[in-house]
């Protein structure tokens, strides 16, 4: 099999990192996989991987800068991503030139691949949905709106009062361009699958659930108490406080990530006597000013790109909090469990597939900050229970989020699609150990 993965980046954000991890997993199983990336931060700068191809033409740069031009008609729109993907940039021609057996789409917004270019792909397409954009009229997360179940329009993200607005135009373009596309969808969570099945664009498309995977040799717990103390000292974190960890891309700026709920939860904890026992640590935020009113010490570690450093951070934390309102999966929750760190999240969207309530963490009532605080306290207050939670967290990761297992599931899916669409009598099957 010759598989071409497309992703706007291989490092910037959870979607990009997930695509890169899958690419490496496929290569580890012996699959002839290549990756077409506009911003190859890891490979181009460090590994010089010849199978990661940069699509950085002048047209791509223009498309990136001009992609938001239609949004100028909506100056009152809500903050957050809204992608129209209307400018061609040559990525479709690059796919045709490379001529793979199967195209695997990941996060391809930010002007990377136009709606129409997707529809022109002649090979079978597998699209791993990293958010809701593929089946909406432009928003990446719909909040409470279900306009995507019909045909979008009067878009709350745009604060539009017109039925035939920009969101309707984007939806109509998708409906026309993708009508004859040989498309199979993959979602990382059952919540996202249910949303896609509800959509007017994808209600009749095949949809598989494959959880994101990790390198469990890299994301693993510290081996001893001495290792934990050493790692805490290296990170500049106190030894006499329990560490509450929170992090995401634009962690404090993106309302969807739920920092407003977490701040209230931390304030509730400090009001109930936890202030001198906890240390609040955040990563992925440019500033931690928002958290200064939490009532406990705050450490802001900024952006973290090194997985080894990130694994150490998860390991030394006592609890990871993922208070997102909507999450396609929840990379940080998955990574934390792999490092033996219990996770507290809301009982909604992607994290429901990751956290098992009162087994490896706590699922709070959506979106009640007091119950989020209750869950954090429940995880931290009993040392014996905390140790059991740590063990169960690692076990869940080993059972559900092994990157080798994930890559194997994709290989089997690719094989099945190629046999069906290309009428092949036999495709060599690669098992999860990489043997043909």
N, C-alpha and C positions, 0 to 999 in steps of 0.2 A: 504494500500500500504506500502511496505517495500522498501524505496529508499536509495541507497548508493551513496553518493557523494564522488568523488575523487578529491583531490587537493594537489599539492606539499606542500603548506603551507596554513595557515588560516589567515595570517597577512602580510607576506612580499610582498608588492607590491599591485597594484590595482586589479590584477586578483585574488589574494588570498583573499583580503578583500571582493571582490564581491561574491566569492564562499561562504565565511563564512556568509555574510549577507543573501544570499539566503537560506542557511541551517537553520539559525535562523528563517527566515520567514516561511519556511515550517513547522518547529516545532511549530511556533505560530499558524498555521492553523490546528494543530492536526495530521499532517502527521508523520508516523513512519520513520523519516529520521536519518540516521547515516552518519558520515563523516570519511573517511579513509585518514589520513594526515601524511606526513613524518615529518613535523616540526610543531606540534600543539602548537604554541607560546601562543595563548590566553588561550585556555581551559586548557591545561595541567598545565600551570604555575599559572593560576589565578582561573578559575572557576571549574576545575576538572570535566569537563563534561564527563559523562560515555559514551555518544553517539559519542564522538570524539575519534577515535581509531588511535593509532600511528603505522605506518608501518616503523619502524626504524631498520630493521635487518641489520646484517653485509653485506649482499648482496646488500642492498639498498645503504649503504655507499660506497661500492666498485663501484657500478654502477654510483654513483654521481661523484666519483673522476676519473673514467676511461672513462666516457661517451664521453669526447672530444678527445680521443686517435686518431680516424680517421682524425681529423682536423690537426694533425701534418704534414700531407702531403701538407698542404696549408699554409705555413708560411706567405704568403703575403695577406691572406684573410682580408676583411674589419673588423673593430671593430663591435661588436654586437653579439647577440645570433645566434647560428647555432646548432640545435639539431639533432643528428642522432638516438638517442633512440635505441641503438643496443644491450645493455647488459640486460639479464634477471635479475630480482632481487627479485622474489617471490611475487610481488604485485598481479599477476594474480592468484596465489594460494590462496592468502588472499581473493580475491573477490569470488572465488569458495567456500571457506570455509564459508564465511558470507552468501552467497546464497540469495541475495536480489531479489525482483521482477523486479527491474529496476536499471540500473547503470547510474549514471549521471556524466560524465567526465567534468572537468574544466581544469585548466592549469596543465598538467601532465608531463611536460618536466623536464629538469635538471636531466635526468636519472631515473625519477620516475616510468614510465610505458613504457615498450618497445613497438615498433610498433607491433611486433608479439603477445605480450600479449593482446593488445587491440583486435586483430582479434580473439582471443580465448574466448572472453566473450560470453557466451551463452544466457544471458538475453538481452532484448531490451536495447539499449544504446541511451541516449540523450547526446549530446556533445555540451556544450556551448563554442563557440569559443571565446577565450580571445585575440587572435591575428590571424595571417594568417598561423601559422605553420602546422596545420592539413592538409592543401591542397597544401603545397609547398614541395620542395625537401630538406628542412631543415632550411631555413631562417624563422624568425618570422615576419618580414615585408619585402616585396619584393622591396620597393622603386619603381622605374619605370619598373622593370622587370616583364614580364607576361609569363615567361617560364612555370609557373604552369598551364597555359591554355593548354599546350601540354603534356610534360613529363619531364620538367626540363633538366638540362645539360648545359654545358658551362656557369656555374653559375657566375654572376657578384659579388655575395657576397663572393665567394671563390676566385675571380679573376682567374677563371679557363678558359683555352682555349680549353679544351677537352670536347667533347659532352658527352662521357661516363665518367663522373666524379662522385664525391661523391653525389652530389645532384640528379643525375639520379639513383644512387643505392638506396638512401633513398626513392625516388618516386616509384621505382619499388617494393620495399618491402611493401610500403603502399598499392599499387594497388593489390598485391597478397594477403596480410594478411587481408584486409578489404572487399574483394570481396563479401563475404556472410554475412557480419555483418548487423544485424538488427539495422540500424542507422538512427536517426533523428537529425538534426543539429539545433542549436539555435544561432543566432547572436544578439549582442546588438545594432547593427546599420544597416541601409539599405545599407550603403557603403560596409560593410563586407559581407552582404548577396549577393550583386551583384558580389563581387570578388569570393566568394565561388561558385556561380552558373556558373561563367566563367571557373572555374577550371576543369581539366580533371578528377580529383578524385571524385568531388562532384556534377557535373553538373546534375546528375539524382537523387540526394537525396532530400528528403523533407527538407526544410529550413524554420524556423520560425524566426521572429524578435520579441524579447522581451527585452525591455530596462532594464538596471540595475536599481535596486531599492535601496532606502535609508530608514532609520528610520527617518521620518520627525519630530518626537518629539525630536530627538537628534540634527539633522541638521536643525536649524531654526534660524531666525534673533533674534538679541538682541531686547528686548521689548521697550527700551526707549533710549533717548540720554544719560541719566545718566549711563545706563548700558553699552553703547558703550564707553563712556569716561573711565569708570572703567575698562573695558576689555582692552582698549588700554594701560592704565597705567600698568596693570598687565603683559601685553606682552612686555612692555618696548618700545612702539611705540609712536611717537610724536602726540600731539593733533592738531597741527597747519599745518600739511601736509596731502595731499591726498595719501593714501596707494595703491600702485600698487603691486599686489600679483602674484607670480609665484611659482609653486612647482610640483614636481614629483619625483619618485624614480630615483636617479642618475640624478637629474634635469639638471646639467651643463655638465655632461660627455656624455650623450646620445644625439648624434646629432639629432636623430629623434624627440626629445622633443622640438627642435627649439630655444634653448637659444640664438643661434647666430643671429636669426632674431629679437628676443626680445631686445638683446643688441643694435642692430642698431636702433630699434624703440625708445628705451629710449634715446639714443644719439641724435636722431632727435628731440625728445621732449625737451631736455635740450638746444639744439641749438636754439630752438624757444621760449625760455623764461620760460620753465616749471621747470628748475632746482631747484629753491628755493621754489617750491610749492609741490613737490612730494617726497615720500619716497618709495624706491624699497625694497620689502621684498621677500625673497626666502626661501623655505623649501625643504628638501629632497636632499640637496647638502652638500657634505663633506667640501667644501671650496667655498668661493665666490670671489676668486681672479680674475676670468674671468670678473666679473662685476665691478671691481674697476674703469674701464674706462668709466663708464656709464654717469658720470657727475652729479650724484645726490647721496644722502646718500643711503647706502645699508645695510640692516640687514639680516643676515643669521641665521635662526632658526634651521638649521640642520634637522635631521630625526625626524618626529613626528609620534608616534604610537597611541596616545590617541585621539579618535574621538571627545571627548568633547572639548579638547584643540583646535583641528583642526576646530571645528564648531565656536568657539570663534574667531579664526583667520580669517576665512572667513567673519564673521559678521562685524569685524572692518575694513576690507579692503573696499576700494571704488571701485575697479575693480579687477577682476581676469583675467589674460591673459594666454591663452592656445595656444601657437604658434606651436604646433606639426605639423610635416609634414605628418605623418600617425598615426592614433589613432583608435583602434577598437571601442572605445566609447568615453571616456573622463570623468573618475571618478571625477577629480577635478572640471571640468566645471559643472557637475551635482550637486556636493556637494555645490559649491559656489552659484548656483541659489537657492538651498534649503535654504540657509542662507540669501537670499535677496541681493546677490552681483552680479551685472551685469558682463557678461563674454565677452571678446574680443578674437576671435579665427579666424583661417583661414577658408574660405568657402570651406572646403574639408573634406573628410573622416568622422569619427565618430561625431565630434562636430556639424556637420550640422543637426543632429537629436536633438541636445540639445539647441543650440542658435538660436533664431528667430531674424533675422537681424532688428536692430533698434526698437526692441520691448522689449527684455530683455538683449540686448547686441549688439554686432557688429561683422559681418562676413567680414573679410578683404580678398582682392584678394590674392590667393595663388601665391607665397610666397613672397609677396612684403612688406618689412619692413616699408616703408613709409606709406602704407595704414594701417598697423598694428598700427603705431603711430597715424595716423588720427583717427582710431577707439577709441583708448585710450583717446585722447583729446575730441572726441565727447561725450564719456560717462561722462567725468569729468567736462566739461566746463560750463554746465548749471545745476544749483542746482535743479530746478523744474523738469527738464527732468530726472535727476539722481534719484530723488525720485520715479518717475513713473517707471523707469527701475527696481528699487528695488522691487516695488510691483509686476510688471509683472514677475520678476525672480522667486519669491516665488510661484506665481500662476502657472507658468509652471511646477515647481517641484511637486506641489500638484496634478496637472492633469496628469503628465506623469511618475513621478519617485517615486511614493509611493511604499515602499517595500512590503506592504501587497498586493497591487494590483499585483505586479510582482510575488509574490509567488503564488497567485491565478491563474495567467496565466500558470505557470508551473504545478500546480496541474491539471488543465484541460487538458494540453498536456499529462501529464503522464497517466491520466485516459484513454484518447483516444487511446494512444499507447497500453496500457495493454489490453483494450477491443478488439483491432484489432488483436494483436499478440497472446493473450492467449485464445481468443474465450470465454471471460467471458460474461455471460448474464447480469450481473449487478455489477458495482463497486460503492460503496458509494461515492456520490459526496460531496465534501467539498466546501462551498462557501467562499467568501473572508473574511467573519467574523469568519471563523473557525467552522461553524455549519455543522453537517452532515445532 
